[in-house]
């Protein structure tokens, strides 16, 4: 809809007014179908929004901008008395909360779940916005050439040959496709097809590599220094001070001796944040002769991790609590022996013995009904090594020994039958598991 809207820059933005009209009508049609509970909740939400809008209008001079779902436009425009809105929300239970901002990212904008906006291609729509907000609307030729030039540049960055002549040809092809389809401007489909034909020789792989960089984008927003941190970010900051690990956008190699308190704390932190999708550090070596008392990490902080921290708040308000609950959730949602064994290891190295014990119980329950001997053998080997050589962390030894014993019994009982009639690939995997 937005791509094909003509007129001057200001007229191009009038499409939002059309969306508002359409959604208002859709809401009027569907309002009767809503359940009473859903309808009441919507009215309460909008009453709360209107109250905050009035407060903002009283506090600030001039116009204010409202960012909301199109469904709520008619509700927010509704003429209501302040007293009526207060009456709608006065009986709601009060909950103490902490509010803060987190930076937006293009990837998050493109996601449909969680706090995503469902904008499939933020990079493409940023291109449209930059052109359509000009006083003079660009010509179709300029519109297409800017995008195809950007595509060619990104392809060259990836090591592909994308000369200027190919970008010009892609521009002409996009315009031709738009004309054939009776469109005033090439849309994202026409741009993709033109790039694929003129610059990728019909090979979808190069264009697929640009999906993140070009169509989705890699931009990350910023928040002010005075914005309060969320509880999880505050706890991480405390850990960073305690361990003297600075969140730098610079790749560093860190060698840790787990026999020292400082080394063990750093290792624990890096392992725990990995469990909540904050891969600040990558473990490249765990060495100590026959023990597991040294680790080598490569660490680099990415500003996007602040978004992952905000998303992990559903699991807890401290790093320890969030990493434990995130791991338990993964354990409850899987029946894979390999995944459960990996979660046990991750819990142990993150110094979460209670979480490891819960994962051990889950794995024991799954192992009893499993017929995949190869998976069982793969699962038991690393657990045996942990018990044999020890670790600097706390271990639920009794639970771990019981798990290893029960898995070993299952392997011994089923290995002979489970090794028959295997194809070459499965047999090779089985032999490899036996040797480890």
C-alpha positions, 0 to 999 in steps of 0.5 A: 500500500505504502510503496504504491502511493503517489503524490507529494511527500506529505500526500504519501503520508496520508496513507496512514489516515486511510489505514485509520479509517479502515481499522475504525470500520473494521473495529465497528464491524468486529466489536459485537463479536468480542467477548464481554471480558475482552471488550471490558479489558480493551475499554480499560486499556484505552481509558488508561491511555486517554488519561495519560494523553491528557496528562501529557497534554497538560505537561507539555506544550504543542502537539504530542505523538502517539504510537499505538496499534491501529486498532486503538485509534478510534478508541483514543479519539473517543470523546470521554470525560476524565471522570468516566475514564478514571472510573473504568480503571479505579478498581483494577488491582495496583501492581508495583512495577519498574518501567524503562526503555530498551533500544529497538533493533531491526531484527526485533521490528521484523519479529512477530512474537514478543515485542516485535512489530511484525514489519517483515523488512524494516530496511526496505521500509526505511528506504521508502520513508527516506524517499517519501518524506522529501518535499519532492516525491522521487521519480520511479527511476530514482526510487528503483536506482537508489535501492539497486545501487545499495543492493549492488554495494552490499553484494560487493561487500560479500565478495560477489561481482555486482558491477554498476552496469548490472545495477542499471539493468536491475533498475530497468528490469524492476521498472519494467516489471512494475509497468507490466503489473500496472504499478506506479512504483516497483514494490519489494517483489519487483526489486527482489526479482530484478536483483535476482535476475540482473545481479545474481544470475538467477542464483538465490543464495547471494540475495539470501545472504543480504536478507539480514543486512539489506531487507531487514537491516542491522541498526540498533537504537539508543537510549539516554544515560538517564533512562533507568536500567531494568533489574536484570541489566542492573544485576549484570552491571553489578556482576561486571563490577565484581568480576572486572569484565567491561562490556567493550565492543572489542574482541578480547581473549580471556584466559581463566583459572577456575581454581581462583575465585576471580576466574571462577566468578568470570566463568560463571557469569559468562556461562550464565548469560549464554543461557539467556541468549546473551552470548557475550563470550564464546568458549574456545578451549577448556583445558587442564590436563585431565581436569577442567580447571582452565578456560579460554574465552573470546568476549565481545559486547554487542549493544543488541544484548540489552534487548536480549536482557529485557526479553529475559526478564520473564525468567527473573530479575537476577542473572542467576534466577533468569538463567536457571528458569530459562534452562528449566523452561528449555528442559520442560519443552524438549524430549531430546536426550542430547539436548537434555544432556547439553542442558545438564552440562550448561547448568553445571558449568554455570554453577546452577546445581539445583537446575542441573538436578531438575534436568537430570530428573527429566533426562532419567524419565526420557531415557527410560522410554528411549530406543535411540541407543546412539543418543544415550551413548552420546549423552553419558560420555560427557557426564562421566568425564565430569565425575571422573576428572572433577570440576571447580563448581558444585556438583549434584554428585548423587543425582549425577551418579544415579543418572549415569547408572540408569543410562548405562543400564539402558545402553547395556540392555539395548545396544545389541538389538539397537545395533542391528540392521543399521544403514551406513550413516547410522552405523557410523554414528553408533560406532563414533558414540561407542568410541567416545 
